[in-house]
Amino acid sequence: MDANLQVHQEGSHCHINISGELTIYGAAELKPVLLEHLAGASRLEINLAGVEEMDAAGFQLLYLLKREAKSGNKVVSLVAHSPAMLEVLALLNMEADFGDPLVLAS
C-alpha cells in the first residue's frame, strides 16, 4: 500500500490521516479499509495534509466514500487538503462539487 493510514476512533466518529500516495497503485487496497471504517462510524473525517501524490483513482475513491456516506445518512468530511489534492480537484473542475471547504494544510 502506497498510502499510510492513521486511524483514531472516538465513539461513532472516526478520524483518519492519509499520507503518502493516493494513486491507482494503492486505491484498490485502501477501498475496503476505508469502507469498513465508514460502515462502523456515523462520521468519518479524513485529513489529507500528508497526501504527496494523488491521481484520478485516488479522487474516485474519495468520491465513492462521499457517495456511500450520503446514501447511508452518514458524513464524510475531507479536511486539510494537500496541494496534490487541490491540483486534482482543479484538473477535474470539482472544487465546488466535492462539497468540502478547500483549506490548505498549514
C-alpha positions in Angstrom: 0.0 0.0 0.0 1.5 3.3 -1.1 -0.6 5.4 1.4 -0.3 5.2 5.1 -3.3 5.5 7.4 -3.5 6.6 11.0 -7.0 5.9 12.5 -8.4 7.3 15.7 -12.0 6.3 16.7 -14.0 8.5 19.1 -17.3 6.8 19.6 -19.2 6.9 16.3 -16.7 9.4 14.8 -13.6 8.1 13.0 -10.6 10.4 12.2 -8.3 9.1 9.5 -5.0 10.7 8.4 -3.8 9.7 5.0 -0.2 10.3 4.0 1.9 9.3 1.1 0.5 8.4 -2.4 -3.2 8.2 -3.0 -2.9 6.7 -6.5 -4.1 3.8 -8.6 -1.4 1.6 -7.1 -2.9 1.8 -3.6 -6.6 2.8 -4.2 -7.8 -0.8 -4.6 -6.2 -1.8 -1.3 -7.5 1.3 0.5 -11.1 0.9 -0.7 -12.2 -2.0 1.6 -10.3 -0.5 4.6 -11.9 2.9 4.2 -15.4 1.5 3.5 -15.1 -0.7 6.7 -14.3 2.4 8.7 -17.2 4.2 7.2 -19.5 1.3 8.0 -18.6 1.5 11.7 -19.0 5.3 12.0 -21.6 7.9 11.6 -19.0 10.5 10.8 -15.7 10.0 9.0 -13.1 12.8 8.9 -10.3 12.3 6.5 -7.2 14.5 6.9 -5.4 14.8 3.5 -2.5 17.0 4.6 0.1 14.3 4.1 -1.0 13.2 0.7 2.0 13.8 -1.5 0.6 12.5 -4.8 -2.9 11.8 -6.0 -4.4 10.7 -9.3 -7.9 10.1 -10.7 -8.1 6.7 -8.9 -7.5 8.4 -5.5 -10.1 11.0 -6.3 -12.6 8.3 -7.3 -12.0 6.5 -4.0 -12.7 9.7 -2.0 -15.8 10.4 -4.2 -17.1 6.9 -3.6 -16.7 7.4 0.2 -18.7 10.7 -0.1 -21.4 8.9 -2.2 -21.7 5.9 0.2 -21.9 8.2 3.2 -24.7 10.2 1.7 -26.7 7.1 0.8 -26.3 5.8 4.4 -27.1 9.1 6.1 -23.5 9.5 7.2 -21.0 12.2 6.8 -17.5 12.1 5.3 -15.5 15.3 5.7 -12.2 15.9 3.8 -10.0 18.3 5.7 -6.5 19.9 5.3 -6.3 19.4 1.6 -2.8 18.9 0.4 -1.5 20.7 -2.8 -1.7 17.3 -4.6 -5.4 17.0 -3.7 -6.1 20.6 -4.7 -4.4 20.0 -8.1 -6.5 17.0 -8.9 -9.7 18.9 -7.9 -8.8 21.8 -10.1 -7.8 19.5 -13.0 -11.2 17.7 -12.8 -13.0 21.0 -12.2 -14.6 19.6 -9.0 -13.6 22.2 -6.4 -17.2 23.3 -5.8 -18.8 20.0 -6.5 -16.9 17.9 -3.9 -18.6 19.6 -1.0 -15.9 20.4 1.5 -14.3 23.8 2.2 -10.9 23.8 0.5 -8.3 24.6 3.1 -4.7 24.0 2.6 -2.8 22.2 5.3 -0.7 24.6 7.3 
